[in-house]
Amino acid sequence: MIDFALVAGSFVVAIVVGLTGMGGGALMTPMMMLFFNVPPLAAVSSDLVASAVMKPVGSVVHLRRGTVNLRLVGWLCAGSVPAAFCGVFLARAFAVTDAVKYALGVALLLAVVGMAVKGWLGARGGSSSTHEIVVRPIPTLLVGTVGGLVVGVSSVGSGSLIIVALLVLYPALKANQLVGTDLVQAVPLVTSAALGHLMFGDFKLELTLSLLIGSIPGVYLGARISSRAPGGLIRALLAIVLLASALKLLDVNNTLTVALLALASAVTVVGWRVRGSAVAWRSGGSAATTAGEGGGMRRPSPPHEVRP
């Protein structure tokens, strides 16, 4: 039976996934466990199967827009695909889910702080094309392997963990290219983990159908927006989603989570307005200087000579 409340919740989460390339496992799985009383293993299994169908929708949008670095995708998948399948066995053999969850929560909090500092200092620039990025094979392969293990164990990490690592390894990657690359690499990663959970997990068909009905249109809408949105806006959304994911992974209660997210959103809006005002002031000053150099008037261009 379709759960329409779950459909609505998955639609909202999927928009976040399409916008930022992350948040699916870190938000969808806790949502099912906290608000719909879904058992943990069933939530992880159903979320991964739904993600294996949902993520290609957003990936196609970014591939068509050219905001994907396929070399990065290849090296990430070389490590993540086999590691994700192995992670399912680790989850069943050892009770490591909670340890991974808390460690990832701390890592995401540190990433939020790092992004905030970089944003204020203006240290993170953007290149004009994915072709200018020099791929570092060994670190990228290791990122994929660690991310794949975490996804196989907890369904968390295909976006949140890997996108943070890409931010560190490739600071020149533009925000929409970061999201597009992460979404595309997550497709084979999540598919591998989903196959493992179909074989050894606790897959629930009716639960997965409810997730898919809401997720597919949500991720498509989010991806369409992110492929065209300004890089600064996407980075701000990334930071807020990272914070939300970290708080839920660390089991912060809902009231405090909402309060902290509201505070972070307010700080982001104020910072955006202050930065926009500063840019406008500098642009106005440059225009005034240019006008002053010409004595406030432009000399007319000489007429073109007409040759017989």
Backbone as a ProteinNet text record, in pm:
[ID]
protein_1_A
[PRIMARY]
MIDFALVAGSFVVAIVVGLTGMGGGALMTPMMMLFFNVPPLAAVSSDLVASAVMKPVGSVVHLRRGTVNLRLVGWLCAGSVPAAFCGVFLARAFAVTDAVKYALGVALLLAVVGMAVKGWLGARGGSSSTHEIVVRPIPTLLVGTVGGLVVGVSSVGSGSLIIVALLVLYPALKANQLVGTDLVQAVPLVTSAALGHLMFGDFKLELTLSLLIGSIPGVYLGARISSRAPGGLIRALLAIVLLASALKLLDVNNTLTVALLALASAVTVVGWRVRGSAVAWRSGGSAATTAGEGGGMRRPSPPHEVRP
[TERTIARY]
84.6	0	88.6	54.5	133.4	109.9	219	212.6	233	124.1	131.9	212.9	214.9	300.3	447.3	482.6	619.6	652.8	554.9	573.9	610.4	537	564.2	702.3	736.8	867.5	981.2	966.7	1072.5	1084.9	974.4	979.9	1067.7	1048.8	1127.1	1274.9	1304	1442.6	1508.4	1432.2	1487.5	1522.3	1446.5	1482	1618.7	1641.1	1771.1	1882.1	1854.9	1954.8	1988.9	1886.2	1910.1	1981.7	1951.8	2014.4	2160.8	2192.2	2324.4	2406.7	2347	2419	2436.7	2380.5	2397.7	2273	2273.4	2163.7	2066.4	2074.8	1978	1979.7	2093.5	2101.5	2101.8	2172.3	2184	2053.6	1960.1	1832	1715.3	1715.7	1603.3	1593.3	1705.4	1701.6	1660	1720.2	1671.3	1523.8	1478	1337.4	1246.2	1280.4	1197.5	1198.8	1315.6	1326.3	1258.6	1274.3	1223.6	1074.9	1029.5	891.8	795.3	847.8	760.2	785.4	872	896.7	937.3	1019.1	1068.9	1191	1199.5	1317.6	1445.8	1558.6	1682.2	1726.1	1732.2	1780.8	1686.5	1556	1459.2	1472.6	1498.9	1514.5	1638	1749.2	1872.7	1853.9	1796.7	1780.2	1688	1572.8	1475.2	1526.8	1599.6	1655.1	1757.9	1842.5	1944.7	1882.3	1780.8	1714.9	1646.4	1580.3	1514.8	1618.3	1732.4	1836.8	1895.2	1902.9	1956.1	1869	1740.7	1649.8	1646.2	1655.8	1638.7	1759.2	1879.7	1998	2024.5	1996.1	2016.2	1933.1	1816.5	1731.9	1804.7	1861.6	1937.9	2066.9	2126.6	2252.3	2236.7	2127.2	2102.9	2097.3	2033.9	2023.5	2162.2	2250.6	2384.6	2470.9	2454.7	2529.4	2492.7	2365.2	2321.1	2370	2387.2	2436.2	2589	2658.3	2804.2	2870	2799.9	2856.2	2902	2971.8	3022	3164.9	3254.7	3391.2	3396.6	3395.4	3384.9	3510.7	3627	3749.3	3741.5	3692.7	3673.1	3574.5	3466.9	3365.3	3427.5	3510.3	3571.6	3659.8	3745.3	3835.4	3759.2	3657.3	3576.7	3506.5	3446.7	3370.9	3461.2	3585.5	3677.9	3699.6	3695	3708.8	3576.7	3473.2	3349.1	3260.1	3255.6	3160.8	3190.3	3315.3	3341	3334.4	3377.1	3376.5	3234.1	3139.8	3001.2	2940.3	2968	2914.4	2972.1	3101.5	3165.5	3110.1	3071.4	3018.2	2892.9	2811.3	2689.8	2725.8	2830.6	2873.7	2928.6	3002.6	3054.7	2942	2836.6	2723.4	2655.7	2649.9	2585.5	2679.3	2810.1	2905.2	2941.8	2945.3	2985.3	2883.9	2862.3	2769.7	2844.8	2875.8	2959.6	2879.6	2750.2	2671.1	2675.9	2660	2658.7	2793.5	2903.3	3035.7	3060.1	3024.1	3039.8	2952.7	2830.4	2736.6	2790.6	2841.3	2890.9	3019.3	3107.7	3230.7	3199.5	3103.4	3064.6	2999.6	2921.2	2859.6	2962.6	3069.6	3177.5	3248.7	3273.8	3341.9	3259.3	3128.7	3043.7	3041.2	3043.1	3049.1	3177.9	3290.3	3417	3411.6	3343.3	3331.4	3250.3	3145.3	3064.1	3149.6	3229.8	3318.5	3416.8	3475.3	3570	3507.1	3386.4	3318	3284.3	3244.9	3212.4	3335	3448	3571.6	3613.9	3608.3	3645.8	3553.9	3424.6	3330	3360.6	3391.4	3419.3	3551.8	3648.9	3779.4	3784.9	3685.3	3683.9	3795.8	3837.7	3952.6	3918	3792.3	3756.7	3706.7	3785.9	3746.3	3681.5	3649.3	3588.4	3652.8	3677.4	3731.8	3620.7	3653	3550.4	3509.2	3585.9	3553.9	3606.5	3534.7	3581.1	3710.8	3742	3862.2	3988.5	3978.2	4094.8	4135.6	4052.9	4083.2	4183.6	4293.2	4392.8	4353.7	4315.3	4267.7	4384.3	4366.5	4466.9	4417.7	4465.5	4405.1	4404.6	4520.8	4529	4441	4450.7	4360.1	4213.1	4181.3	4041.9	3993.2	4078.3	4044	4020	4103.7	4087.8	3958.4	3925	3798.7	3680.8	3685.8	3579.1	3567.9	3681.6	3680.7	3619.7	3665.3	3611.6	3463.1	3427.1	3287.3	3200.1	3250.7	3174.5	3149.6	3251.5	3234.1	3127.8	3133.7	3037.6	2896.1	2880.5	2747.6	2693	2776.4	2731.4	2686.5	2751.4	2718.9	2593.5	2583.5	2481.2	2390.3	2414.1	2342.9	2380.5	2466.5	2509.8	2649.1	2672.7	2808.2	2821.8	2725.7	2739.6	2744.3	2675	2682.3	2760.3	2721.3	2776.5	2925.8	2972.3	3114.2	3198	3154.9	3235.5	3239.6	3130.1	3129.4	3221.9	3232.6	3326.8	3470.2	3498.6	3634	3668.7	3572.9	3597.7	3623.9	3554.8	3580.1	3725	3781	3918.1	4018.6	3994.6	4089.4	4090.1	3972.1	3960	3889.4	3958.7	3895.9	3861.2	3917.6	3886.8	3763	3703.3	3584.7	3464.6	3395.7	3279.8	3169.3	3082.2	2981.4	2886	2836.3	2742.8	2812.8	2943.2	3020.2	3047.3	3065.9	3083.3	2958.3	2842.2	2715.7	2693.5	2715.1	2693	2783.7	2912.7	3008.3	2971.8	2932.5	2897.1	2771.1	2671.7	2549.4	2576.8	2660.4	2686.6	2766.6	2869.7	2947.9	2864.7	2761	2678.3	2590.1	2567	2476	2529.3	2650	2699.9	2730	2770.8	2799	2673.7	2566.6	2442.8	2381.7	2395.8	2343.1	2411.7	2543.5	2617.8	2571.9	2559	2512.5	2368.6	2285.5	2146.1	2136.3	2220.2	2220.6	2258	2355.8	2393.7	2279.6	2206.1	2095.4	1975	1956	1849.5	1875.5	2002.1	2037.6	2043.3	2090.2	2116.3	2049.8	1979.2	1919.9	1774.8	1695	1553.8	1471.1	1472.3	1406.1	1253.7	1183.7	1037.7	986.7	912.9	868.3	775.1	675.8	579.3	646.8	746	821.1	900.1	965.8	1046	960	842.1	751.9	710.6	679.9	643.7	758.8	881.6	999.3	1017.1	999.9	1022.4	919.7	794.4	689.1	720.9	774.2	810.2	947.7	1041	1180.9	1208.9	1149.3	1184.3	1151.8	1028.7	1005.8	1085.2	1110.3	1184.8	1328.8	1396.8	1537.8	1551.6	1454.9	1460.1	1448.4	1353.7	1335.7	1460.3	1515.7	1635.5	1754.5	1770.9	1884.7	1871.3	1749.8	1729.6	1768.2	1734	1767.2	1917.6	1980.9	2122.6	2211.5	2169.3	2252.7	2259.8	2168.6	2165.8	2189.5	2183.9	2188.9	2329.8	2342.3	2474.5	2551.7	2684.7	2767.8	2760.5	2753.9	2747.9	2623.1	2510.4	2385.7	2393.9	2451.2	2461.5	2554.5	2665.9	2756.3	2687.4	2604	2530.5	2433.8	2363.4	2272.5	2349.2	2465.6	2549.4	2583.9	2623.3	2662.2	2545.2	2425.6	2308.5	2269.8	2275.2	2241.5	2345.6	2472.6	2576.9	2549.7	2510.7	2482.3	2363.2	2258.6	2141.3	2176.6	2255.3	2295.8	2378.9	2472.9	2559.1	2478.5	2384	2304.3	2220.4	2163.6	2083	2170.6	2288.8	2378.8	2427.3	2438.3	2482.6	2367	2247.1	2127.5	2089.1	2110.2	2063.3	1911.2	1845.2	1697.9	1640	1516.9	1455.7	1444	1410.1	1393.2	1524	1631.6	1762.2	1808.8	1781	1819.3	1752.1	1621.2	1547.2	1601.1	1630.6	1681.3	1817.6	1906.5	2039.7	2033.2	1944.6	1930.4	1872	1777.5	1721.1	1828	1912.2	2021.5	2120.4	2156.1	2249.7	2192.1	2062.8	1998.6	1998.9	1971.3	1971.1	2109.8	2212.8	2350.2	2386.5	2341.3	2370.3	2307.3	2181.1	2111.4	2179.4	2215	2282.6	2417.6	2493.5	2623.2	2610.3	2507.1	2482.7	2454.7	2371.7	2336.9	2457.7	2536.2	2654.8	2755	2775.5	2870.8	2821.9	2689.6	2634	2648.6	2626.9	2641.7	2785.8	2880.6	3022.3	3062	3013	3043.8	2985	2860.3	2795.6	2870.2	2918.1	2991	3121.6	3192.6	3318.2	3293.5	3186.5	3154.5	3120.4	3045.5	3010	3132.2	3225.5	3347.9	3431.4	3437.5	3515.1	3454	3319.8	3253.2	3276	3273.7	3294.3	3436	3532.4	3671	3689.3	3625.6	3637.7	3578.9	3464.5	3401.5	3486.8	3550.8	3631.4	3753.9	3810.1	3929.1	3903.4	3780.3	3749.3	3688.3	3698.6	3640.7	3489.5	3433.6	3288.8	3221.8	3296	3235.5	3318.2	3254	3323.5	3342.2	3460.5	3482.5	3415.4	3344.4	3278.1	3380.3	3346.8	3437	3434.6	3550.7	3554.1	3470.6	3406.3	3325.1	3412.4	3358.6	3432.7	3444.9	3561.3	3580	3512.2	3448.7	3384.5	3474	3530.1	3618.5	3538.4	3570.1	3497.5	3532.9
-119.9	0	125.5	222.2	345.1	433.5	481	573.7	715	793.1	924.6	1025.4	1008.9	1096.1	1070.3	943.6	909.5	958.7	956.3	1010	1157.8	1234.6	1377.5	1402.1	1324.6	1341.6	1308.8	1202.1	1164.8	1265.1	1330.9	1434.7	1551	1594.1	1706	1668.2	1549.3	1505	1491.3	1441.3	1422.3	1555.1	1659.9	1792.2	1833.9	1808.9	1839.3	1758.5	1629.9	1545.7	1601.2	1639	1694.1	1827.4	1909.1	2040.7	2031.1	1942.6	1943.5	1819.4	1714.6	1592.3	1505.1	1542.1	1466.6	1475.8	1399.9	1408.6	1293.8	1208.4	1101.1	1005.6	937.9	844.3	913.3	1026.6	1095.8	1161.2	1182	1241.6	1144.6	1066	977.4	865.6	800.9	690.8	737.7	846.7	895.2	936.9	995.4	1034.5	913.3	804.1	683.4	624.8	627.7	569.8	656.5	789	878.8	908.7	930.8	976.8	867.7	756.1	650.6	515.2	514.5	394.9	272.9	296.5	187.7	125.6	-6.1	-69.9	-30.1	-18.4	32.9	-42.1	-176.5	-250.2	-235.9	-232	-212.6	-72.9	27.4	164.5	176.2	115.7	121	49.9	-71.3	-149.3	-79.3	-32.9	30.2	162.6	237.9	365.3	344.2	242.5	216.9	171.5	86.3	41.5	158.9	245.3	363.7	458.9	475.2	564.6	514	381.3	324.4	360.4	385.9	429.9	581.6	650.6	795.9	871.7	830.5	909.4	919.6	815.8	834.4	947	975.8	1083.8	1217.1	1247.3	1371.2	1368.9	1250.2	1239.8	1275.3	1230.8	1259.5	1409.1	1482.2	1628.3	1690.3	1651.2	1709.4	1663.2	1539.7	1493.9	1574.3	1604.3	1682.6	1827	1879	2016	2024.2	1911.1	1912	1944.6	1924	1956.5	1830.1	1741.2	1616.5	1593.2	1561	1522.6	1369.6	1311.4	1166.6	1093.4	1156.5	1092.5	1076.4	1178.7	1166.8	1055.4	1049.4	946.4	807.4	787.7	657	612.3	701.3	663.9	642	722.7	703	567.2	534.2	409.1	286.2	299.4	186.5	140.7	234.1	197.8	172.6	249.3	245.6	125.6	81.1	-25.2	-156.8	-210.8	-334.7	-313.6	-194.4	-169	-162.5	-107.6	-98	-236.5	-326.4	-461.8	-531	-510.1	-568.2	-507.4	-379	-313	-378.3	-437	-506.1	-624.5	-698.6	-812.2	-766	-654.1	-600.8	-560.3	-499.7	-455.6	-573.7	-687.4	-804.6	-880.7	-879	-955	-883.2	-748.4	-669.2	-557.5	-523.5	-413.7	-281.4	-237.7	-118	2.6	-12.6	96.6	222.1	206.3	323	393.5	316.7	378.3	458.5	402	474.2	598.8	585.7	697.2	815.6	790.7	899.8	960.4	876.1	927.9	1017	975.5	1055.9	1186.4	1182.9	1305.5	1409.2	1364.4	1456.3	1510.4	1422.8	1466.6	1571.8	1554.4	1651.8	1786	1783.7	1909.7	1985.2	1913.2	1976.7	2032.9	1961.7	2010.1	2138.5	2148.7	2271.1	2389.2	2368.2	2475.3	2516.4	2417.7	2447.4	2524.9	2485.8	2557	2699.7	2718.7	2853.4	2943.5	2890.6	2970.4	3004.8	2905.5	2930.3	3031.5	3025.2	3119.8	3263	3283.7	3419.4	3472.1	3384.9	3429.2	3439.2	3381.7	3384.6	3302.5	3196.6	3118.6	3020.1	2982.1	2879.8	2942.5	2932.8	2984.9	2878.5	2909.2	2811.9	2819.2	2704.1	2701.5	2710.9	2742.2	2761.9	2631.8	2523.6	2399.2	2281.5	2166.6	2047.2	1997	2032.2	1982.7	2041.8	2149.6	2210.5	2141.2	2051.5	1982.4	1870.2	1869.5	1762.6	1652.7	1537	1427	1360.8	1336.5	1268	1125.9	1027	893.1	822.6	814.9	734.8	792.6	924.6	977	961.9	980.1	967.8	824.5	728.4	586.7	553.1	606.5	581.9	642.5	762	824.9	737	684.7	597.4	470.7	412.7	289.3	311.7	417.2	446.6	481.4	564.6	600.6	480.1	387.5	268.3	180.6	163.4	84.1	144.7	276.9	343.7	331.1	344.8	331.7	190.7	90.2	-47.2	-77.1	-13.7	-38.8	36.5	165.2	250.7	322.9	313	386.8	534.2	577.7	717.1	728.6	834.3	859.4	875.8	823.9	835.8	982	1068.7	1211.4	1285.7	1266.7	1348.5	1329.9	1205.5	1181.7	1212.1	1164	1178.3	1322.5	1395.5	1533.8	1620.3	1588.7	1661.7	1632.9	1505.4	1470.1	1536.9	1546.1	1614	1762.2	1821.9	1963.2	1985.1	1889.2	1901.7	1873	1765.9	1724.9	1817.5	1872.8	1952.6	2084.6	2176.5	2303.9	2392.3	2365.6	2447.7	2399.7	2289.8	2237.4	2326.1	2372.8	2459.3	2384.5	2460.8	2398.8	2309	2355.3	2271.2	2149.4	2162.1	2048.7	1948.8	2000.3	1915.8	1831	1894.7	1823.2	1721.2	1762.4	1672.2	1550.9	1572.9	1462.1	1366.2	1421.3	1336.4	1255.1	1315.5	1242.4	1125.8	1148	1042.9	929	961.2	853.9	773	834.5	764.7	657.4	663.5	567.6	423.9	394	256.5	219.9	318.9	293.6	246.2	322	288.5	159.8	138.8	16.3	-107.1	-99.9	-211.2	-240	-134.8	-153.4	-205.2	-155.6	-200.3	-349.1	-396.4	-539.5	-623.3	-575.7	-646.8	-654.6	-544.2	-543.4	-620.8	-626.2	-710.5	-857.2	-894.9	-1034.3	-1068.2	-971.1	-1003.9	-908.9	-807.5	-709.2	-740	-635.3	-650.1	-557.8	-586.1	-502.3	-511.8	-395.9	-388.5	-320.2	-394.1	-342.2	-222.5	-231.7	-121.9	4.7	-11.6	103.1	170	89.4	141.7	210.8	157.2	221.2	360.1	374	506.7	604.8	556.5	642.8	686.2	593.1	623.8	722.2	707.9	796.5	942.2	965.5	1102.2	1143.9	1048.1	1082.3	1118.2	1046.8	1067.1	1209	1260.2	1400.2	1500	1467.9	1560.1	1576.6	1465.2	1475	1538.9	1516.1	1580.2	1732.3	1776	1919.8	1980.9	1915.6	1968.4	1975	1871.5	1870.2	1978.5	2002.5	2109.8	2245	2266.2	2393.7	2405.3	2297.5	2305.3	2318.6	2264.3	2273.1	2414.8	2502.2	2640.5	2744.1	2700.6	2795.4	2850.8	2971.7	3028.3	2939	2933.7	2848.6	2882.6	3011.3	3052.2	3002.1	3002.7	2954.5	2804.8	2728.1	2583.5	2553.4	2628.3	2605.5	2633.6	2737.8	2768.1	2655.3	2603.4	2491.3	2366.9	2345.7	2232.1	2238.7	2356.4	2371.3	2342.3	2389.8	2368.1	2220.7	2155.6	2013.2	1930.2	1967.1	1899.6	1910.3	2029.2	2049.6	1964.9	1963.2	1881.9	1733.9	1687.6	1547.5	1514.4	1602.8	1579	1572.5	1663.9	1667	1540.6	1492.6	1370.6	1247.4	1244.7	1131.8	1126.3	1242.9	1249.4	1240.3	1210.2	1189.7	1313.5	1430.7	1554.6	1557.5	1597.5	1594.5	1694.1	1668.5	1744.7	1894.2	1929.2	2070.7	2147.8	2092.2	2158.6	2160.7	2054.3	2050.1	2161.5	2178	2283.5	2420.8	2440.7	2570.5	2600.8	2502.8	2524.3	2547.6	2475.5	2497.1	2634.4	2679.3	2812.9	2919.3	2900.6	2995.5	2995.2	2875.9	2866.5	2931.7	2913	2974	3125.8	3176.9	3322.2	3380.1	3312.4	3359.1	3356.6	3252.6	3242.4	3356.6	3388.1	3497	3630.6	3655.4	3781.7	3789.8	3679.7	3679.5	3701.9	3641	3658.3	3804.9	3869.7	4010.9	4102	4075.3	4157.6	4142.5	4018.2	3995.1	4058.4	4046.8	4107.8	4258.7	4320.1	4464.9	4507.6	4428.2	4461	4452.9	4348.2	4334.1	4449.6	4488	4599	4728.9	4748.5	4872.3	4879.1	4762.7	4762	4786	4727.2	4746.3	4891.5	4953.5	5094.1	5183.1	5148.4	5227.1	5216.3	5095.9	5077.5	5156.3	5156.7	5230.2	5379.7	5428.1	5571.2	5611.6	5523.2	5553.5	5560.7	5465.9	5464.9	5591.3	5634.6	5756.2	5878.2	5880.1	5995.8	6010.4	5899.1	5906.9	5978.6	5974.3	6040.7	6177.3	6232.9	6363.6	6361.1	6237.4	6226.3	6214.2	6223.6	6215.1	6120.8	6051.2	5966.6	6042.8	6030.8	6093	6008.9	6074.6	5995.9	5928.3	5808.9	5735.7	5803.5	5809.6	5871.4	5791.2	5859.8	5788.7	5702.4	5589.3	5504.2	5570.9	5559	5613.5	5522.1	5585.9	5509	5515.6	5402.6	5398.1	5368.8	5436.1	5409.3	5271.4
0	0	0	-83.2	-93.5	28.2	88	201.4	146.3	139.8	75.4	157.2	289	370.7	338.9	320.1	283.3	141.9	53.2	-81.9	-74.2	7.5	21.4	82.2	184	247	152.2	75.5	-18.4	-132.7	-170.2	-273.5	-227.8	-103.4	-50	-40.2	13.4	26.4	-111	-209.8	-343.5	-410.1	-382.7	-434.6	-380.9	-251.9	-191.1	-258.2	-286.1	-353	-490.3	-567.1	-699.7	-697.2	-595.9	-584.1	-545	-450.2	-388.4	-418	-474.1	-500.4	-377.7	-264.4	-142	-57.1	51.3	146.5	138.9	35.7	21.2	138.6	160.5	271.2	405.8	414.8	543	585.8	494.2	528.9	511.2	402.2	373.8	476.5	507	603.1	742.8	798.3	927.7	923.2	810.8	799.7	815.5	747.7	757.2	898	962	1095.5	1200.8	1190.8	1294.4	1280.8	1157.3	1137.7	1091.5	1042.6	990.1	1056.7	1159.4	1240.2	1156.3	1055.8	971.7	1040.2	1050.6	1110.6	1036.6	1108.4	1046.1	921	925.7	809.7	690.6	716.4	608	548.6	634.9	586.8	497.3	540.7	462.4	328.6	332.1	210	110.5	156.6	67.2	13.1	97.2	51.8	-58.8	-44.2	-145.6	-277.6	-271.2	-393.9	-462.3	-384	-441.7	-500.9	-432.9	-483.3	-614.2	-629.5	-753.1	-873.4	-848.8	-955.8	-965.5	-849.3	-843.4	-898.4	-860.8	-895.4	-1045.6	-1127.2	-1271.7	-1331.8	-1271.5	-1324	-1315.3	-1197.7	-1183.6	-1263	-1276.9	-1350.2	-1497.2	-1557.1	-1699.6	-1724.5	-1632.4	-1648	-1651.9	-1560.4	-1554.5	-1672.1	-1716.5	-1833	-1956.8	-1972.6	-2087.8	-2079.6	-1957.7	-1939.8	-1943.8	-1947.9	-1952.5	-1820.2	-1707.1	-1576	-1503.4	-1576.5	-1518.6	-1566.5	-1473.5	-1509.1	-1511.3	-1630.3	-1643.1	-1597.5	-1605.7	-1555.3	-1403	-1334.9	-1190.5	-1158.7	-1234.8	-1213.3	-1225.8	-1328.7	-1350.9	-1236	-1185.2	-1076.1	-945.7	-921.1	-800.5	-802.5	-917.7	-928.7	-921.2	-967.9	-961.4	-817.3	-723.6	-583.1	-513.4	-549.3	-471.6	-501.4	-626.7	-663.8	-591.2	-598.2	-521.8	-370.9	-323.5	-179.6	-124.7	-202.5	-157	-137.8	-230.9	-218.2	-95.1	-70.8	47.8	176.7	171.6	289.8	343.2	254.9	298.2	387.6	350.6	431.1	565.9	564.8	690.9	784.5	728.3	810.2	879.4	810.1	869.2	963	934	1015.8	1145.1	1139.5	1256.5	1278.3	1402.8	1434.8	1426.7	1303.6	1286	1239.7	1221	1164.6	1250.4	1383.3	1471.3	1472.6	1475.2	1477	1350.3	1236.1	1109.7	1107.8	1157.4	1156.9	1236.9	1357.9	1441.2	1384.6	1331.8	1272	1152.7	1070.7	955.7	999.3	1107.2	1158.7	1197.9	1267.9	1306.4	1182.7	1084.7	962.8	888.4	886.8	817.4	890.4	1023.1	1097.9	1066.4	1061.2	1025.2	883.2	794.4	656.9	650.3	732.2	735.7	779.2	884.6	932.8	823.9	757.5	650.7	536.3	496.7	388.6	428.8	554.9	601.7	598.6	645.3	646	503.6	414.2	275.3	210	245	186.7	226.8	355.7	402	347.8	338.6	289.8	138.3	71.6	-74.7	-133.8	-60.4	-105.2	-215.4	-225.7	-322.7	-450.6	-556	-685.3	-767.5	-892.8	-982.6	-1117.8	-1175.1	-1309.5	-1409.9	-1532	-1632.7	-1698.5	-1676.6	-1744.6	-1665.8	-1670.8	-1603.4	-1665.1	-1790.1	-1855.2	-1794.5	-1718.7	-1658.5	-1528.6	-1477.1	-1353.4	-1380.7	-1304.4	-1315.4	-1217.1	-1269	-1185.9	-1114.5	-985.3	-902.8	-877.7	-954.2	-953.3	-817.5	-749.9	-627.1	-515.7	-483.5	-380.6	-417.5	-546.6	-589.3	-573.9	-607.6	-591.1	-443.9	-355.7	-212.2	-159.9	-207.4	-167.7	-208.2	-331	-377.2	-293	-255.1	-176.4	-38.1	30.6	163.9	154.9	57.8	40.7	10.8	-72	-104	17	102.7	224.4	314.9	332.5	420.5	365.3	234	172.9	191.6	170.9	188	329.4	427.2	567.5	610.2	572.1	632.9	534.9	405	298.6	296.3	387.9	395.6	334.7	256	209	60.5	-19.8	-164.8	-207.5	-133.1	-161.6	-54.9	72	179.7	197.8	209.9	234.5	111	-4.5	-126.2	-173.1	-159	-206.2	-120.7	9.2	95.6	52.6	24.2	-19.6	-151.9	-243.9	-371.6	-351	-253.7	-221.7	-180.6	-104.6	-56	-167.5	-243.1	-346.6	-467.1	-502.5	-624.4	-593.6	-524.2	-486.2	-605.5	-724.1	-842.1	-915.9	-871.6	-938.1	-906.1	-1009.6	-989.6	-916.7	-848.9	-763	-841.1	-957.3	-1031.8	-1092.4	-1124.4	-1173.5	-1060.8	-940.5	-823.3	-801.1	-807.5	-787.8	-898.5	-1024.2	-1137.1	-1133	-1106.8	-1098.7	-986.3	-871.6	-758.3	-786.7	-850.3	-882.7	-977.2	-1078.9	-1177.8	-1115.3	-1033.4	-973	-873.5	-818.1	-718.8	-781.4	-913.6	-977	-967	-1018.5	-1002.1	-857.6	-777.2	-636	-563.2	-575.2	-505.7	-562	-692.9	-753.8	-696.3	-679	-621.2	-478.8	-398.1	-260	-256.7	-348.7	-353.3	-386.2	-479.2	-512	-389.8	-314.2	-192.8	-92.9	-76.8	19	-32.7	-164	-218.4	-187.6	-187.9	-163.3	-14.3	67.4	207.2	306.7	259.1	348.7	382.5	400.4	438.2	349.4	219.6	120	132.8	130.8	138.4	11.4	-72.2	-200.5	-185.4	-96.6	-81.8	-30.2	55.7	107.9	-3.9	-85.1	-195.5	-300.2	-328.6	-425.5	-378.6	-250.3	-196.6	-211.8	-185.1	-200.2	-345.7	-438	-579.7	-634.3	-594	-644.9	-610.2	-490.2	-452.2	-500.8	-507.4	-533	-678.1	-771.8	-912.5	-959.7	-939	-979.9	-896.6	-769	-682.8	-726.1	-756.9	-795.6	-933.8	-1021.2	-1153.4	-1139.4	-1056.1	-1034.2	-972.2	-870.6	-805.1	-898.1	-982.6	-1075.4	-1181.2	-1229.8	-1328.8	-1270.3	-1144.2	-1079.4	-1057.9	-1006.3	-971.5	-1094.4	-1209	-1328.6	-1383.2	-1337.8	-1385.4	-1275.3	-1149.7	-1038.1	-1018.4	-957.9	-927.5	-831	-850.4	-767.8	-619.5	-587	-447.4	-377.7	-448.8	-390.5	-361.6	-455.6	-435.5	-318.5	-305.8	-193.7	-60	-55.6	67.2	101.7	1.1	24.2	67.5	6.6	46	195	241.4	381.4	474.5	439.3	524	525.6	408.7	402.6	478.1	465.4	542.4	692.2	736.5	878.4	922.3	840.8	874.2	882.3	786.7	786.6	910.5	944.5	1059.9	1189.1	1206.2	1329	1344.4	1234.4	1242.4	1266.1	1204.4	1227	1371.4	1436.3	1575.3	1674.2	1620.9	1704.9	1785.7	1729.9	1793.6	1784.5	1891.8	1892.1	1791.3	1751.3	1642.4	1671.8	1795.7	1830.6	1813.6	1868	1856.8	1711.6	1637.3	1495.9	1417.1	1437.4	1366.9	1404.6	1534.5	1580.2	1517.5	1515	1457.6	1306.9	1238.6	1094.2	1063.3	1146.7	1127.8	1148	1250.2	1275.5	1159.2	1111.4	998.5	873.3	849.9	733.1	743.7	864.3	884.1	862	915.1	895.4	747.6	676.2	532.9	455.6	487.4	418.1	443.5	570.5	604.7	533.5	537	470	320.5	259.1	115.9	82	166	141.4	161.3	266	291.8	178.4	134.9	26.7	-103	-130	-250.3	-249	-131.6	-120	-143.4	-90.4	-109.4	-255.7	-325.2	-467.7	-546.9	-513.5	-583.6	-559.1	-434.1	-402.3	-481.2	-487.6	-562.3	-711.1	-764.3	-906.1	-933.8	-841.2	-859.1	-854.3	-762.7	-754.2	-879.7	-936.1	-1059.1	-1173.2	-1181.5	-1288.9	-1274.9	-1148.8	-1126.9	-1165.8	-1132.3	-1167	-1317.8	-1386.9	-1532.8	-1593.6	-1540	-1591.8	-1563.5	-1442.4	-1406.2	-1492.8	-1538.4	-1620.2	-1751.6	-1796.6	-1923.1	-1903.6	-1778.9	-1753.1	-1750.8	-1724.5	-1714.7	-1848.7	-1959.9	-2093	-2178	-2265.9	-2361.5	-2492.3	-2551.7	-2681	-2787	-2879.7	-2982.5	-3072.9	-3116.8	-3208.7	-3344.3	-3411.2	-3541.5	-3639.6	-3732.1	-3829.2	-3919.7	-3966.7	-4056.6	-4192.5	-4250.7	-4384.8	-4486	-4579.2	-4686	-4807.1	-4844.4	-4960	-5085.8	-5190.5	-5315.9	-5369.2
[MASK]
++++++++++++++++++++++++++++++++++++++++++++++++++++++++++++++++++++++++++++++++++++++++++++++++++++++++++++++++++++++++++++++++++++++++++++++++++++++++++++++++++++++++++++++++++++++++++++++++++++++++++++++++++++++++++++++++++++++++++++++++++++++++++++++++++++++++++++++++++++++++++++++++++++++++++++++++++++

